[in-house]
Amino acid sequence: MSDDAPPETERPRSDCSWRKTMSKDDDVNHGSAASSRVLSRRNFLKVSVTGAAIASAGGLSACMTGPMAAGKTTKALARYQNTPNRGRRCGGCTHFREPNGCEIVAGAISPNGWCRFHEPLPA
């Protein structure tokens, strides 16, 4: 390096730290266990994901009542129709239960109906 070159200046370091240690002065509840806890992005994400999972499980359990809880599907998902399809009908299906039930589809089922789960009775 020559003596004519300007001296290199050192860039000031910015505080990019995303962690903050709470001190007793920062905490409203002096002396609590939270006053010495380190807040980090990792801890925040763990708590957030756990909370979301608990909330989802609660919502899911609320939805799992009625026919779906018994392992049955809806007529719409089964593409159920009240008329036979090419000669295939619920009355000739292994899943049909007299007088108007089905092992797979929830609700009242017509013996002359049909759905995509149709399996013919063995001959």
KEKE-3310 file (N, C-alpha, C; in steps of 0.2 Angstrom, whole numbers, plus 5000, padded with zeros to 4 digits):
npx = (5004:5002:5008:5000:4987:4970:4966:4959:4942:4934:4919:4905:4898:4882:4868:4862:4856:4843:4839:4834:4838:4828:4828:4826:4822:4815:4804:4787:4782:4792:4805:4799:4798:4799:4807:4820:4820:4825:4821:4818:4818:4817:4811:4799:4793:4791:4782:4772:4768:4765:4754:4745:4743:4736:4725:4720:4717:4707:4697:4696:4691:4679:4672:4671:4659:4644:4639:4652:4660:4658:4664:4659:4655:4650:4635:4637:4652:4652:4646:4633:4617:4599:4595:4597:4613:4618:4611:4617:4613:4610:4603:4608:4621:4636:4638:4625:4612:4598:4583:4586:4600:4618:4635:4645:4641:4633:4617:4600:4597:4592:4586:4586:4596:4613:4631:4648:4655:4650:4648:4645:4634:4641:4639)
npy = (4994:5011:5027:5037:5033:5034:5032:5017:5016:5011:5002:5007:4996:4989:4986:4972:4962:4950:4945:4948:4950:4950:4961:4964:4977:4979:4971:4970:4963:4961:4950:4939:4923:4925:4936:4933:4926:4922:4930:4924:4922:4908:4903:4910:4906:4892:4893:4899:4889:4878:4884:4886:4873:4867:4875:4871:4858:4859:4865:4855:4844:4849:4849:4835:4828:4819:4811:4810:4807:4794:4787:4788:4795:4810:4812:4820:4819:4806:4806:4803:4797:4797:4788:4773:4768:4764:4751:4748:4748:4754:4744:4732:4732:4728:4736:4741:4743:4737:4746:4757:4761:4764:4757:4766:4779:4793:4796:4794:4782:4777:4762:4761:4770:4776:4776:4781:4772:4759:4742:4727:4714:4698:4684)
npz = (5000:4997:5003:5000:4999:5005:5023:5028:5033:5047:5048:5057:5069:5068:5079:5077:5083:5087:5098:5115:5131:5145:5158:5176:5177:5165:5166:5171:5182:5194:5198:5193:5185:5171:5170:5168:5157:5140:5125:5109:5092:5088:5100:5100:5088:5091:5101:5095:5084:5092:5098:5087:5083:5094:5093:5080:5082:5092:5084:5074:5081:5085:5073:5070:5073:5072:5057:5051:5061:5064:5054:5042:5025:5017:5007:4996:4994:4991:4979:4978:4971:4968:4959:4949:4942:4926:4928:4941:4958:4975:4982:4978:4983:4992:5003:5007:5019:5025:5031:5024:5024:5024:5025:5022:5017:5024:5031:5025:5013:4997:4991:4977:4974:4970:4972:4971:4978:4976:4977:4969:4975:4980:4968)
capx = (5000:5006:5006:4995:4980:4967:4966:4953:4938:4930:4911:4902:4894:4875:4866:4857:4854:4836:4838:4835:4837:4824:4831:4821:4819:4810:4798:4783:4782:4799:4807:4796:4803:4799:4811:4827:4819:4828:4816:4821:4814:4815:4806:4793:4790:4789:4776:4766:4767:4761:4747:4741:4742:4731:4719:4717:4715:4701:4692:4695:4687:4672:4669:4671:4653:4639:4641:4659:4664:4656:4668:4655:4656:4644:4632:4641:4658:4651:4643:4627:4611:4594:4593:4603:4618:4619:4609:4619:4609:4612:4600:4612:4628:4638:4638:4619:4609:4590:4579:4588:4606:4624:4640:4650:4637:4629:4610:4595:4599:4587:4588:4587:4601:4619:4636:4654:4658:4646:4652:4640:4634:4643:4634)
capy = (5000:5017:5031:5042:5030:5036:5026:5013:5018:5005:5004:5006:4990:4990:4981:4968:4956:4949:4943:4953:4948:4955:4962:4965:4983:4979:4967:4973:4958:4960:4944:4933:4918:4928:4941:4931:4922:4925:4930:4923:4920:4901:4902:4913:4901:4886:4894:4900:4883:4874:4887:4885:4866:4866:4878:4867:4852:4860:4866:4849:4840:4852:4847:4828:4826:4817:4805:4809:4804:4787:4785:4789:4801:4813:4810:4824:4816:4799:4807:4799:4800:4793:4784:4768:4770:4758:4745:4747:4752:4752:4738:4727:4733:4725:4741:4743:4740:4737:4747:4763:4763:4762:4757:4771:4785:4795:4798:4789:4779:4774:4755:4762:4775:4774:4781:4779:4766:4754:4735:4722:4708:4692:4680)
capz = (5000:4996:5009:4997:5000:5011:5028:5028:5039:5050:5048:5064:5069:5071:5084:5073:5087:5087:5105:5120:5138:5149:5165:5180:5176:5159:5168:5176:5188:5196:5202:5191:5181:5165:5170:5166:5151:5134:5120:5103:5086:5089:5105:5098:5083:5095:5105:5090:5081:5097:5099:5081:5083:5099:5091:5075:5085:5095:5078:5071:5086:5085:5066:5070:5076:5067:5053:5049:5067:5064:5049:5036:5021:5015:5000:4990:4992:4988:4972:4978:4967:4970:4953:4948:4937:4922:4932:4947:4963:4981:4984:4976:4985:4998:5009:5009:5025:5025:5025:5020:5027:5020:5029:5020:5016:5029:5029:5022:5006:4993:4988:4970:4973:4968:4973:4968:4982:4974:4975:4968:4980:4976:4965)
cpx = (5004:5004:5001:4988:4977:4966:4959:4949:4934:4923:4909:4897:4887:4873:4860:4854:4846:4834:4838:4834:4834:4828:4825:4818:4814:4804:4794:4782:4789:4800:4803:4800:4804:4805:4818:4826:4822:4823:4820:4816:4812:4810:4799:4789:4788:4783:4770:4764:4763:4754:4742:4739:4736:4724:4716:4714:4708:4695:4691:4690:4680:4668:4668:4665:4648:4641:4648:4663:4663:4660:4664:4656:4649:4641:4636:4648:4658:4648:4636:4621:4606:4591:4599:4607:4620:4617:4612:4615:4611:4609:4604:4620:4629:4638:4631:4616:4602:4588:4582:4595:4612:4630:4645:4647:4633:4622:4606:4597:4593:4590:4589:4592:4608:4624:4643:4657:4654:4650:4646:4640:4637:4638:4633)
cpy = (5006:5022:5036:5039:5032:5030:5023:5015:5011:5007:5002:5000:4992:4985:4977:4962:4956:4946:4948:4949:4953:4955:4964:4972:4984:4975:4970:4969:4957:4954:4938:4929:4921:4933:4939:4927:4926:4924:4929:4921:4913:4900:4904:4908:4895:4887:4895:4894:4879:4877:4885:4877:4864:4869:4874:4861:4853:4861:4859:4844:4842:4850:4839:4825:4824:4811:4804:4806:4796:4784:4785:4795:4804:4811:4814:4821:4809:4800:4803:4802:4795:4788:4779:4771:4764:4751:4744:4751:4750:4746:4732:4728:4730:4730:4743:4739:4742:4741:4753:4766:4761:4762:4763:4778:4787:4797:4793:4788:4776:4767:4756:4767:4772:4779:4777:4773:4760:4747:4730:4716:4702:4687:4674)
cpz = (5000:5002:5007:4998:5006:5016:5027:5035:5041:5051:5055:5064:5072:5075:5080:5077:5088:5094:5110:5127:5142:5156:5169:5180:5170:5161:5173:5182:5190:5200:5199:5187:5174:5164:5167:5159:5144:5128:5113:5098:5086:5094:5103:5093:5086:5098:5100:5086:5086:5098:5093:5081:5088:5096:5085:5078:5088:5089:5075:5075:5086:5078:5066:5074:5071:5063:5051:5055:5067:5058:5042:5032:5019:5008:4994:4989:4989:4981:4972:4974:4969:4964:4952:4942:4933:4925:4939:4952:4970:4984:4983:4977:4991:5004:5011:5015:5025:5031:5021:5022:5022:5026:5028:5020:5021:5027:5026:5015:5003:4990:4980:4968:4970:4970:4970:4972:4981:4973:4975:4973:4976:4974:4968)
residu = (MET:SER:ASP:ASP:ALA:PRO:PRO:GLU:THR:GLU:ARG:PRO:ARG:SER:ASP:CYS:SER:TRP:ARG:LYS:THR:MET:SER:LYS:ASP:ASP:ASP:VAL:ASN:HIS:GLY:SER:ALA:ALA:SER:SER:ARG:VAL:LEU:SER:ARG:ARG:ASN:PHE:LEU:LYS:VAL:SER:VAL:THR:GLY:ALA:ALA:ILE:ALA:SER:ALA:GLY:GLY:LEU:SER:ALA:CYS:MET:THR:GLY:PRO:MET:ALA:ALA:GLY:LYS:THR:THR:LYS:ALA:LEU:ALA:ARG:TYR:GLN:ASN:THR:PRO:ASN:ARG:GLY:ARG:ARG:CYS:GLY:GLY:CYS:THR:HIS:PHE:ARG:GLU:PRO:ASN:GLY:CYS:GLU:ILE:VAL:ALA:GLY:ALA:ILE:SER:PRO:ASN:GLY:TRP:CYS:ARG:PHE:HIS:GLU:PRO:LEU:PRO:ALA)
# end
